[in-house]
Amino acid sequence: MSWFKVSVIAAGVLIGFLVISSIIGFIIEAAIVALVVAAAVFGVKAAFSSRQVTRKQPVREVGQPSDGSPPRGQQRPNVEDELTRLRREMRDMQ
């Protein structure tokens, strides 16, 4: 009779552990889903915010002067000379 009581108690503890772990797992999954949904909502809200600052200036390369002229000491390359050089290199590759 005492072994029967021990086995019933052990089965009850096992069932209780399974139920409690299932409940805790569900709570953790619900918390993760809530965090993902909250992050998505805040992301959409920030994207459509009227206070969002956008940069409307054209992006310049580093070292390029703002007025569009070449830097001092450098001349603009001759396009015709460059084209002739490239054609010569392509002909030599064949």
Backbone torsions as a table, in degrees:
resi	resn	phi	psi	omega
1	MET	NA	-37.3	-179.0
2	SER	-69.0	-33.7	177.0
3	TRP	-67.7	-34.4	177.5
4	PHE	-64.3	-42.9	178.6
5	LYS	-64.3	-40.4	179.9
6	VAL	-64.5	-43.1	-179.5
7	SER	-67.9	-36.8	177.3
8	VAL	-66.8	-41.9	178.1
9	ILE	-64.4	-43.0	179.0
10	ALA	-62.8	-42.0	177.9
11	ALA	-64.9	-39.6	177.7
12	GLY	-64.2	-41.5	178.1
13	VAL	-64.2	-42.0	179.3
14	LEU	-63.0	-45.6	178.6
15	ILE	-64.8	-41.6	177.3
16	GLY	-62.5	-41.7	178.1
17	PHE	-62.7	-43.3	179.9
18	LEU	-63.5	-42.1	-179.7
19	VAL	-66.1	-46.8	-178.4
20	ILE	-65.1	-41.6	179.4
21	SER	-66.8	-34.1	176.5
22	SER	-66.1	-42.4	179.3
23	ILE	-64.7	-43.7	179.2
24	ILE	-64.5	-41.3	177.5
25	GLY	-61.2	-41.7	178.0
26	PHE	-63.4	-41.0	179.7
27	ILE	-64.7	-41.4	179.4
28	ILE	-65.3	-43.5	178.4
29	GLU	-63.0	-40.9	178.4
30	ALA	-64.3	-37.9	178.9
31	ALA	-66.6	-39.7	179.0
32	ILE	-65.2	-43.8	178.3
33	VAL	-62.6	-40.7	179.1
34	ALA	-63.5	-39.1	178.2
35	LEU	-65.9	-41.8	179.1
36	VAL	-64.6	-43.9	179.1
37	VAL	-64.5	-41.6	179.4
38	ALA	-63.9	-41.7	178.5
39	ALA	-63.5	-40.1	178.2
40	ALA	-65.1	-43.0	-179.9
41	VAL	-63.8	-45.0	179.3
42	PHE	-66.6	-35.1	177.1
43	GLY	-64.7	-44.6	177.9
44	VAL	-65.9	-40.3	179.8
45	LYS	-63.4	-41.3	179.0
46	ALA	-68.6	-34.2	-179.4
47	ALA	-68.5	-35.0	-178.6
48	PHE	-98.2	9.4	-179.1
49	SER	-67.1	138.0	-179.6
50	SER	-76.0	-15.5	179.2
51	ARG	-89.0	4.5	-177.8
52	GLN	-68.6	132.1	-178.1
53	VAL	-93.6	127.6	175.9
54	THR	-113.9	146.8	179.7
55	ARG	-93.3	118.3	-176.4
56	LYS	-106.1	0.3	179.0
57	GLN	-81.3	144.2	177.1
58	PRO	-67.3	144.2	-178.3
59	VAL	-81.7	128.1	178.8
60	ARG	-102.5	154.2	174.9
61	GLU	-76.4	156.7	-179.0
62	VAL	-66.1	132.5	177.3
63	GLY	87.1	-4.8	179.6
64	GLN	-83.6	129.2	-179.8
65	PRO	-68.1	154.8	-174.5
66	SER	-75.3	-21.9	-177.4
67	ASP	-86.6	-5.5	175.8
68	GLY	92.4	-7.1	179.2
69	SER	-83.7	154.8	179.8
70	PRO	-68.5	155.5	179.7
71	PRO	-61.3	158.3	-179.3
72	ARG	-62.1	143.9	177.7
73	GLY	84.7	-6.8	178.9
74	GLN	-117.8	140.1	177.2
75	GLN	-106.8	157.6	176.8
76	ARG	-69.6	137.4	179.6
77	PRO	-70.7	147.5	178.1
78	ASN	-76.8	121.1	-175.4
79	VAL	-65.6	-40.1	-179.3
80	GLU	-65.1	-41.2	178.1
81	ASP	-64.5	-40.5	179.5
82	GLU	-65.4	-41.9	179.1
83	LEU	-64.7	-40.9	177.7
84	THR	-63.5	-42.4	179.1
85	ARG	-63.0	-43.7	179.9
86	LEU	-65.0	-39.7	177.7
87	ARG	-63.7	-41.3	178.6
88	ARG	-63.1	-42.1	178.4
89	GLU	-65.3	-40.0	178.6
90	MET	-66.4	-37.6	179.0
91	ARG	-67.1	-37.9	-179.7
92	ASP	-69.8	-27.2	179.9
93	MET	-72.4	-26.2	-177.4
94	GLN	-83.1	NA	NA
